[in-house]
């Protein structure tokens, strides 16, 4: 496997992601910001952060698969969440946990960042997910 995830002793614990990923492959896969939309553009889970996180991760899995990758190959995830506040972490993690087994996303996740933003490109979009993977 070209990607190894781990958290060295002495780093903040527990967190829902690993702090470090080491990649040894040669092909980079970048999946652009995925949102809670079906392929035809139909919105999924309006006003439901957990539902939108789950669908955005499903869409990310489709992008990875299209490139011959999976979440096992992911070096890093970036989440953009509108109007973020710490009280939303429960709904956010519920969305991750609801879909993790289905899409092959191991927990803890690969290294990840959650970035709060005021607004994404449509008013009903609550979350966007980007992934970077590495293949042999």
VOPAGU-2260 file (C-alpha; in pm, 1 decimal, decimal comma):
REM VOPAGU-2260
SITE   aa  ch    i         X         Y         Z
SITE  UNK   A    0       0,0       0,0       0,0
SITE  UNK   A    1     145,1     338,4     -96,6
SITE  UNK   A    2      -0,3     526,7     204,0
SITE  UNK   A    3      65,1     466,7     572,7
SITE  UNK   A    4    -140,0     655,1     836,2
SITE  UNK   A    5     -29,0     690,1    1196,7
SITE  UNK   A    6     -15,8     916,9    1500,2
SITE  UNK   A    7     318,4     928,0    1679,1
SITE  UNK   A    8     323,5     916,3    2056,9
SITE  UNK   A    9     327,3    1267,2    2196,5
SITE  UNK   A   10      72,9    1412,0    1952,0
SITE  UNK   A   11    -274,5    1522,9    2059,3
SITE  UNK   A   12    -507,3    1231,1    2135,0
SITE  UNK   A   13    -781,1    1137,5    2074,7
SITE  UNK   A   14    -880,4    1296,7    1748,0
SITE  UNK   A   15   -1097,6    1149,5    1470,3
SITE  UNK   A   16    -805,5    1142,8    1226,4
SITE  UNK   A   17    -439,6    1039,1    1212,4
SITE  UNK   A   18    -185,7    1319,3    1232,7
SITE  UNK   A   19      58,6    1178,9     977,0
SITE  UNK   A   20      39,9    1012,6     635,3
SITE  UNK   A   21     344,1     887,3     446,7
SITE  UNK   A   22     298,6     824,2      75,9
SITE  UNK   A   23     538,5     626,7    -141,2
SITE  UNK   A   24     350,7     610,3    -471,6
SITE  UNK   A   25     406,3     808,7    -787,5
SITE  UNK   A   26      56,7     894,5    -913,3
SITE  UNK   A   27    -125,2    1178,2    -738,1
SITE  UNK   A   28    -505,0    1186,1    -733,8
SITE  UNK   A   29    -682,5    1509,3    -639,5
SITE  UNK   A   30   -1059,2    1501,6    -597,2
SITE  UNK   A   31   -1204,4    1851,5    -608,1
SITE  UNK   A   32   -1457,7    1981,8    -360,3
SITE  UNK   A   33   -1747,4    1739,6    -343,0
SITE  UNK   A   34   -2085,4    1846,9    -208,3
SITE  UNK   A   35   -2418,9    1688,3    -123,6
SITE  UNK   A   36   -2557,2    1664,9    -476,9
SITE  UNK   A   37   -2659,9    1367,1    -686,3
SITE  UNK   A   38   -2499,4    1329,9   -1030,3
SITE  UNK   A   39   -2790,4    1520,6   -1188,8
SITE  UNK   A   40   -2747,6    1812,9    -946,0
SITE  UNK   A   41   -3035,2    1722,6    -714,7
SITE  UNK   A   42   -2961,2    1845,7    -360,0
SITE  UNK   A   43   -2924,3    1579,8     -89,3
SITE  UNK   A   44   -3007,6    1636,3     279,0
SITE  UNK   A   45   -3105,2    2005,4     275,8
SITE  UNK   A   46   -3037,7    2170,2     614,2
SITE  UNK   A   47   -2885,4    1844,6     750,5
SITE  UNK   A   48   -2512,3    1866,4     819,9
SITE  UNK   A   49   -2474,7    1493,1     895,4
SITE  UNK   A   50   -2658,0    1398,3     576,1
SITE  UNK   A   51   -2453,3    1639,9     366,6
SITE  UNK   A   52   -2123,4    1516,2     512,2
SITE  UNK   A   53   -2224,6    1157,5     429,3
SITE  UNK   A   54   -2323,9    1242,3      70,2
SITE  UNK   A   55   -2015,4    1456,4       7,3
SITE  UNK   A   56   -1799,2    1164,9     124,5
SITE  UNK   A   57   -1994,0     925,7    -102,2
SITE  UNK   A   58   -1925,7    1157,1    -395,4
SITE  UNK   A   59   -1559,3    1172,9    -297,3
SITE  UNK   A   60   -1549,5     791,4    -302,0
SITE  UNK   A   61   -1691,2     794,3    -656,4
SITE  UNK   A   62   -1418,0    1035,0    -766,1
SITE  UNK   A   63   -1146,8     825,3    -606,1
SITE  UNK   A   64   -1283,3     505,3    -762,1
SITE  UNK   A   65   -1291,9     671,1   -1103,1
SITE  UNK   A   66    -917,3     728,6   -1071,9
SITE  UNK   A   67    -851,5     373,5    -953,1
SITE  UNK   A   68    -809,8     479,9    -590,8
SITE  UNK   A   69    -996,8     432,8    -263,7
SITE  UNK   A   70    -996,7     592,0      79,6
SITE  UNK   A   71    -708,5     354,9     168,4
SITE  UNK   A   72    -495,7     563,2     -72,9
SITE  UNK   A   73    -594,9     902,2      68,7
SITE  UNK   A   74    -314,5    1112,6     213,8
SITE  UNK   A   75    -531,3    1402,7     325,7
SITE  UNK   A   76    -891,5    1518,9     352,8
SITE  UNK   A   77   -1006,1    1878,3     375,1
SITE  UNK   A   78   -1357,1    1967,9     489,1
SITE  UNK   A   79   -1507,9    2314,3     443,7
SITE  UNK   A   80   -1814,2    2369,4     663,4
SITE  UNK   A   81   -2034,0    2677,8     645,9
SITE  UNK   A   82   -2093,9    2882,0     958,2
SITE  UNK   A   83   -1885,7    2637,8    1163,0
SITE  UNK   A   84   -1906,7    2632,1    1541,4
SITE  UNK   A   85   -1775,0    2367,0    1782,5
SITE  UNK   A   86   -2132,4    2263,1    1865,2
SITE  UNK   A   87   -2159,5    2114,8    1514,0
SITE  UNK   A   88   -1892,1    1848,3    1570,8
SITE  UNK   A   89   -2151,0    1588,2    1677,7
SITE  UNK   A   90   -2351,0    1623,1    1355,7
SITE  UNK   A   91   -2031,3    1634,8    1150,3
SITE  UNK   A   92   -1894,2    1314,0    1302,0
SITE  UNK   A   93   -2236,9    1146,2    1277,0
SITE  UNK   A   94   -2218,8    1201,6     901,2
SITE  UNK   A   95   -1867,4    1057,3     881,8
SITE  UNK   A   96   -1954,8     754,4    1094,2
SITE  UNK   A   97   -2281,5     688,8     908,4
SITE  UNK   A   98   -2101,5     633,4     578,2
SITE  UNK   A   99   -1749,2     520,2     676,4
SITE  UNK   A  100   -1805,3     144,9     639,3
SITE  UNK   A  101   -2006,0     187,3     317,8
SITE  UNK   A  102   -1728,8     381,8     141,9
SITE  UNK   A  103   -1426,3     212,8     300,9
SITE  UNK   A  104   -1319,1     512,1     508,0
SITE  UNK   A  105   -1127,3     376,4     804,5
SITE  UNK   A  106   -1158,2     551,5    1137,7
SITE  UNK   A  107    -962,9     731,1    1255,0
SITE  UNK   A  108    -956,9     913,1     921,8
SITE  UNK   A  109    -644,5    1007,9     726,2
SITE  UNK   A  110    -496,5    1344,5     823,8
SITE  UNK   A  111    -775,7    1597,4     789,5
SITE  UNK   A  112    -852,8    1964,3     829,0
SITE  UNK   A  113   -1192,5    2112,7     900,2
SITE  UNK   A  114   -1212,0    2474,0     787,9
SITE  UNK   A  115   -1504,0    2695,8     878,5
SITE  UNK   A  116   -1624,0    2923,5     600,5
SITE  UNK   A  117   -1904,6    3174,9     581,2
SITE  UNK   A  118   -2049,1    3057,6     250,3
SITE  UNK   A  119   -1995,2    2802,0     -26,0
SITE  UNK   A  120   -2107,6    2838,8    -387,9
SITE  UNK   A  121   -2480,8    2774,7    -324,5
SITE  UNK   A  122   -2674,4    2876,5     -11,5
SITE  UNK   A  123   -2792,1    2520,2      64,4
SITE  UNK   A  124   -2440,3    2370,2      58,1
SITE  UNK   A  125   -2325,4    2311,4     416,4
SITE  UNK   A  126   -2007,8    2110,8     352,1
SITE  UNK   A  127   -1749,3    2046,3      80,8
SITE  UNK   A  128   -1486,9    1768,0      84,0
SITE  UNK   A  129   -1153,1    1753,2    -100,6
SITE  UNK   A  130    -922,4    1450,8    -108,7
SITE  UNK   A  131    -563,1    1393,0    -209,6
SITE  UNK   A  132    -453,3    1033,8    -273,6
SITE  UNK   A  133    -138,0     861,1    -387,7
SITE  UNK   A  134    -113,2     546,8    -603,1
SITE  UNK   A  135     184,6     325,7    -692,6
